[in-house]
Every structure is written in structure tokens, then in C-alpha cells.
Amino acid sequence: MDCSQANVTALLSEFVKGNQDAADELAPVVYDELKRLARRYMRRERPDHTLQTTALVHEAYLKLVRQSVDWQCRSHFFGIAAQMMRRILIDHARGHLREKRGGVQEILPLNEALVFSPEHSEELIKLHEALERLSLLDPRQARIVELRFFGGLNVEETAELLGISAKTVKRDWAVAKVWLRGELRRDNADVP
């Protein structure tokens, strides 16, 4: 379904007001974009591992609609969706590593059963930790990385969402990528 940005924003606004018809219309409108975001995560997995895109989309959507957020625009919604997906993946990666190390196994509902390889779970957690450190140094750069890398937003959408210029987004994006590369190299050098 092709829908203008204004229509998504209007549906989000009506949804927040409790309009169930808007909620019913919203799901199919945003589903394809949420699926695209989830596929971005899948591409980062090893080819011989299956990441259930649909489960990630459904879990993120359920968390999104339970939020009491005053949705500002389409970009705001998908920015939060990117955060949700990232958190879901980090939680699952941590659970996978816990299980690998002999921790208690969690029983997950089928719609939450995402499959990870141990190597990618560790890499994802290292990236998450590096991003957390960046957020302490420069919260805006960390947010830009989250929106661009995890959320798949382009420069203009990121700029609009954060209320800054596209030039600032490009500059901060470049600096943040260099900083994160250095942090990840340092983390990998610390591993025996």
C-alpha cells in the first residue's frame, strides 16, 4: 500500500487518540517499512543462519503500539522502531550468549524465536556497548548512528527527525563511524 508521509503521521496521531480504525489502517501502511528495517538486520547475519524477519517485525510493532508516545511524524515512528528492533536483537543476543555459557535457558514464544550465531551475537553486543560509550561522549552522534545504521533512515530523514541540518548529520555520521571503528578494533584487540 502506497501512503504519503502525511497520511502515516495523521494515522499515528489518530491512533494515539484511541481511534481503532486508525490503528487498523496503520498496521498495513507501516508493515512494509518495518519489514525493510528488519531485513537490514538480517543482512548482517551469516548466510547460513536464519533470522526470522517476521518475528522481529511483529515483536517491534507490538512494543511500538503499546508506547504512549506523541508521534511527531513518520520518521519519528521509524526511528523509535529502529530502537525497538535493536533492543530486541540485543536482548536475544545476550540470552544466546548466556545459554552458550551454561546459563538458564529461557522459554520464548514462537514469535520471539530469533536465531543467532554465537559470533554475531558477540559482535552485536560489542557494537551496542561501543554505541553506549559513544552516547556518553556525544549523544547526538550516537542517535545518528542508531537512526542511520539500525533504522535505515537517510540523511534527510535523520536531519528532520533530530531538527538539525543534513550537513551536520553527514559530518557527525562520518566522525561517529571512525570513532566506532576504533572502539571495535580496541575491543577485538582485548580479546585473547
N, C-alpha and C positions, 0 to 999 in steps of 0.2 A: 504494500500500500504506500503510495507516494503522499507525503504530507509535508506541508511547509513548516518552517521553524516556528512561525507564529501560531499555527494550529497546535503543535506539540505544547507550546507554552500555555496556550489557552486551555487545553485539556488538563495539563498539570494544575493550573490554577483552579479549575472546576473540581478536580479530584480532591484537592486539599480542602475545599469547601464541603466535601462529603457527597458530591454528585456521583452516584453509582453508574449512571450512563457514561459519564466521562471516564470513569475507571475502566469500564468495559471497552470503550473506544481506544483508550490509551495503550493497553497491552499490545494489540497487533501493530500499532503505529511504531512503538519503540522496540519491539521484539527483534526486528532485523538488525537494528543498530547494536543492540545488546549482544546479539549473536556474533556480529562482526568483532566486537571488543573481545569476546570470549575466544574467538578464533585466533586473535593476535597472541593470546596466551598459549594456545595450542601449538602455534608455530615455534615456540621456544622450547617445546618438549622434544625429546628424542623421537625420531621417526617410528621406532618400533614400540613406542608406548602410546596408549590411547588415553586422551583426556576427554572426558565426556562434556562437550561444549554445552549441550542442552542442560545438563545438571547444573553447571556453573551459571548459566543464564537464569534458570528458574530460582536458584538459591539467591542470587543477587537481586532479582526482581522482587521476590518476597520480602527481602530486607528493605528494599527501597520503598515499597508501598507501605511498610509499617512505620517509616520515618515520619515525624511531624515536622516537615521542612516547608518553608515558604519558597517554593521553586521559583527562581528568578527567570530562568529561560531554559531552552533545550540544552545548551552547553553545561549549565549548572547541573541538570539532571544527569547527563552522561559523565560529568566529572565525578559526581558522587558515586555513580555506577562503577566507574573505574576503581575508586577507592574500595568499594564493597568487594569487587572481584579480587582485588589484590589481597584484602584481608582474608577472604575465604581461602585463597590459594596458600597464603602464609600459614593459616591455621591448619590446613590439611598437610602442608609440608612438615610443620612441626610435629603433628601427630604421626606422620610417616617415620620421621627420624626417631621419635620416642619408641615407636613399635620396633624399629630396627635395632634399637639399643636395649630391647627387652622390657620396655615399659608396658603399662597396662594397655590392652587393646580396647579401643572404643568401638561400640556397635553403632554404625552410621546408617541412617535411612538410605534407601537406594538412590534417591535424588541427590544425595551428598557424596556419593561414592566416586570420587575423582581418583584416577590412577596416576601416581607419580613414580619416577625413578629416584633412587636414593641420591644419585649425582645431581639431578636437577633440583631436588628438594633442598639440598645444602646450598646450591648456587642461589636459589631464590631467597633463602633466608639470609645469606650473606649480602645480597643486593638490598633486601629490606633493611638490614642493620646499617648498611652504609647510607641508605637513604634517610634513616632515622638520625644518624650523625650529621648529615648534611642539613636536615631540618633544624638542628640546634644552631648551626652556623648561619644558615640563610634559608629561612622558611619559604620564601618566595621561590627560590631556585628548586627546592625540594618539591614544592607544589607543581611547578612547571614540569619537572621530570615525571611526576606522577600522572599529570594530565596528558603529556605528550607520549611518554613511553607506555604506560599502562592503559591510559584512557583512549589513546589513538586520536586525540584532538589535534587539529592542525594549528599552525602558529596563530592564525587569525581568531579561531575559536578560543584558544587559550588566552589570548590577549583580551578578548571580550569578557570572558569569564572572570579574569583577575582584575580587569579595569586598568590595564597598562597597555603600552604601545606594542605593536608587533616587533618593532626593533629591539625593545627591551626583552621580549620573550626570546628572540633569536640569540641575543647576547648572553642572557642567563642560561639558556639551554646549552650553549657551547661551553660555557665555564663549568656548569654542573656536570656535563658529560666527562670533561677532562678530570675533574675532581673525583668523580665516582670511579673512573678507570684506575686512578692512582690508589684509591682506597681498596678496590677489589684486588689489585696486584699485591698490595701490602698484606691483605687478609690471606691471600693464597701463598705468599711467601712465609707467613707464620705457621702454615700447616706443615707438619713434619713429613 
